Amino acid sequence: MSPICWCCAYNVETSLACLFCCCPWQCEKQSARESAKRVSVYKKSGLGCWVDAKQAPFSPRFLLDLQDPKYKLQVWDGASLTVSELRRRLLGDIRKFSSADYPGFVKEREADGITYERNPSLENNGNAFFRLTGDLKIPADLAVAMLADAQKIGFKEWGLATVQFFHTFPDEQSFMVYTIAPPGGPIAWRDYVDFSGWAREADGTLVQGTLSCCSAEVPTFPGAVRGTNLIFGYEFKPKEGGGSVQATLVAQTETGGCLPKCLSNSFFTIFLTLYLKELEQTGLDMIKAGTAAKFVSQFPGLGPLNLPEEFRG
């Protein structure tokens, strides 16, 4: 970040001053990462107007259906499940695949404190099944809160044009989410319609995950390819003292389109590394800025925070 940037020097929590400085994206990004405000809709600077002009509105009937606890969500694999059934399946699968005892995972490498594994037996139509494990120096509750906030996801995963939590279920731990990723290199526009949820285990472990459903109920963004998250989720096991976690990320995504699987799998593993690293860095930025506790307090069922030892008063 520039030492002469107005936003940085005066701690301005707005992008207005960025019009006159030399690091506009970094200023806006850092301000959003440290913000204590909970945000349900994120739109990337420069793309928000484009998204608003092109995106079709969500169907009022679909939004009304989501309020019915007996409504069956159509999962990517053809299953029809209620919210409670889908939540149980998703989080159960994440626990299962995160277990060190689950067979078939082959270690590919270890770098920067992260172990990378792949399970050939779980490959689906050429889409690799990945598992990454590493320690993060942030509390589990903060990690899950950030994964339930559109702005934190948007600035953590820099490749997204918009993140929209367009429906919150009554438990306030389950959501419907729509995301759009702009093109990059050989990759065209992608959009995803997902169910997302989290739960706390008896031992304090937090499990959070996402998978695609109800694709037919949400129009594809014009010019985009509809992608599918077959499974994407985290398990956060608090370490002794509670201020840090052992994090496990399991993921398998069908990007759609004509991109060869070898390329999409290669891109995917790079992004997965960034997801873990950026999640930790965003959390550390919030802790240092003193905004983490207030942020987490806005999510029912999460907190209070047990901060890493070096940040305790």
Salt bridges, closest charged atoms under 4 A:
ASP52 OD1 - LYS43 NZ 2.25
ASP77 OD2 - ARG89 NH2 2.92
GLU85 OE1 - LYS72 NZ 3.62
ASP93 OD1 - LYS96 NZ 3.50
GLU108 OE2 - ARG118 NH1 3.98
GLU110 OE1 - LYS107 NZ 2.90
GLU117 OE1 - ARG131 NE 2.81
ASP135 OD2 - LYS239 NZ 2.74
ASP141 OD2 - ARG200 NH2 2.60
GLU157 OE2 - LYS156 NZ 2.74
ASP171 OD2 - ARG87 NH1 3.56
ASP191 OD1 - ARG226 NE 2.74
GLU201 OE2 - ARG95 NE 2.74
ASP203 OD2 - LYS237 NZ 3.86
GLU254 OE1 - LYS261 NZ 2.69
GLU278 OE1 - LYS29 NZ 3.89
GLU278 OE1 - ARG33 NH1 2.67
ASP285 OD2 - ARG33 NE 3.18
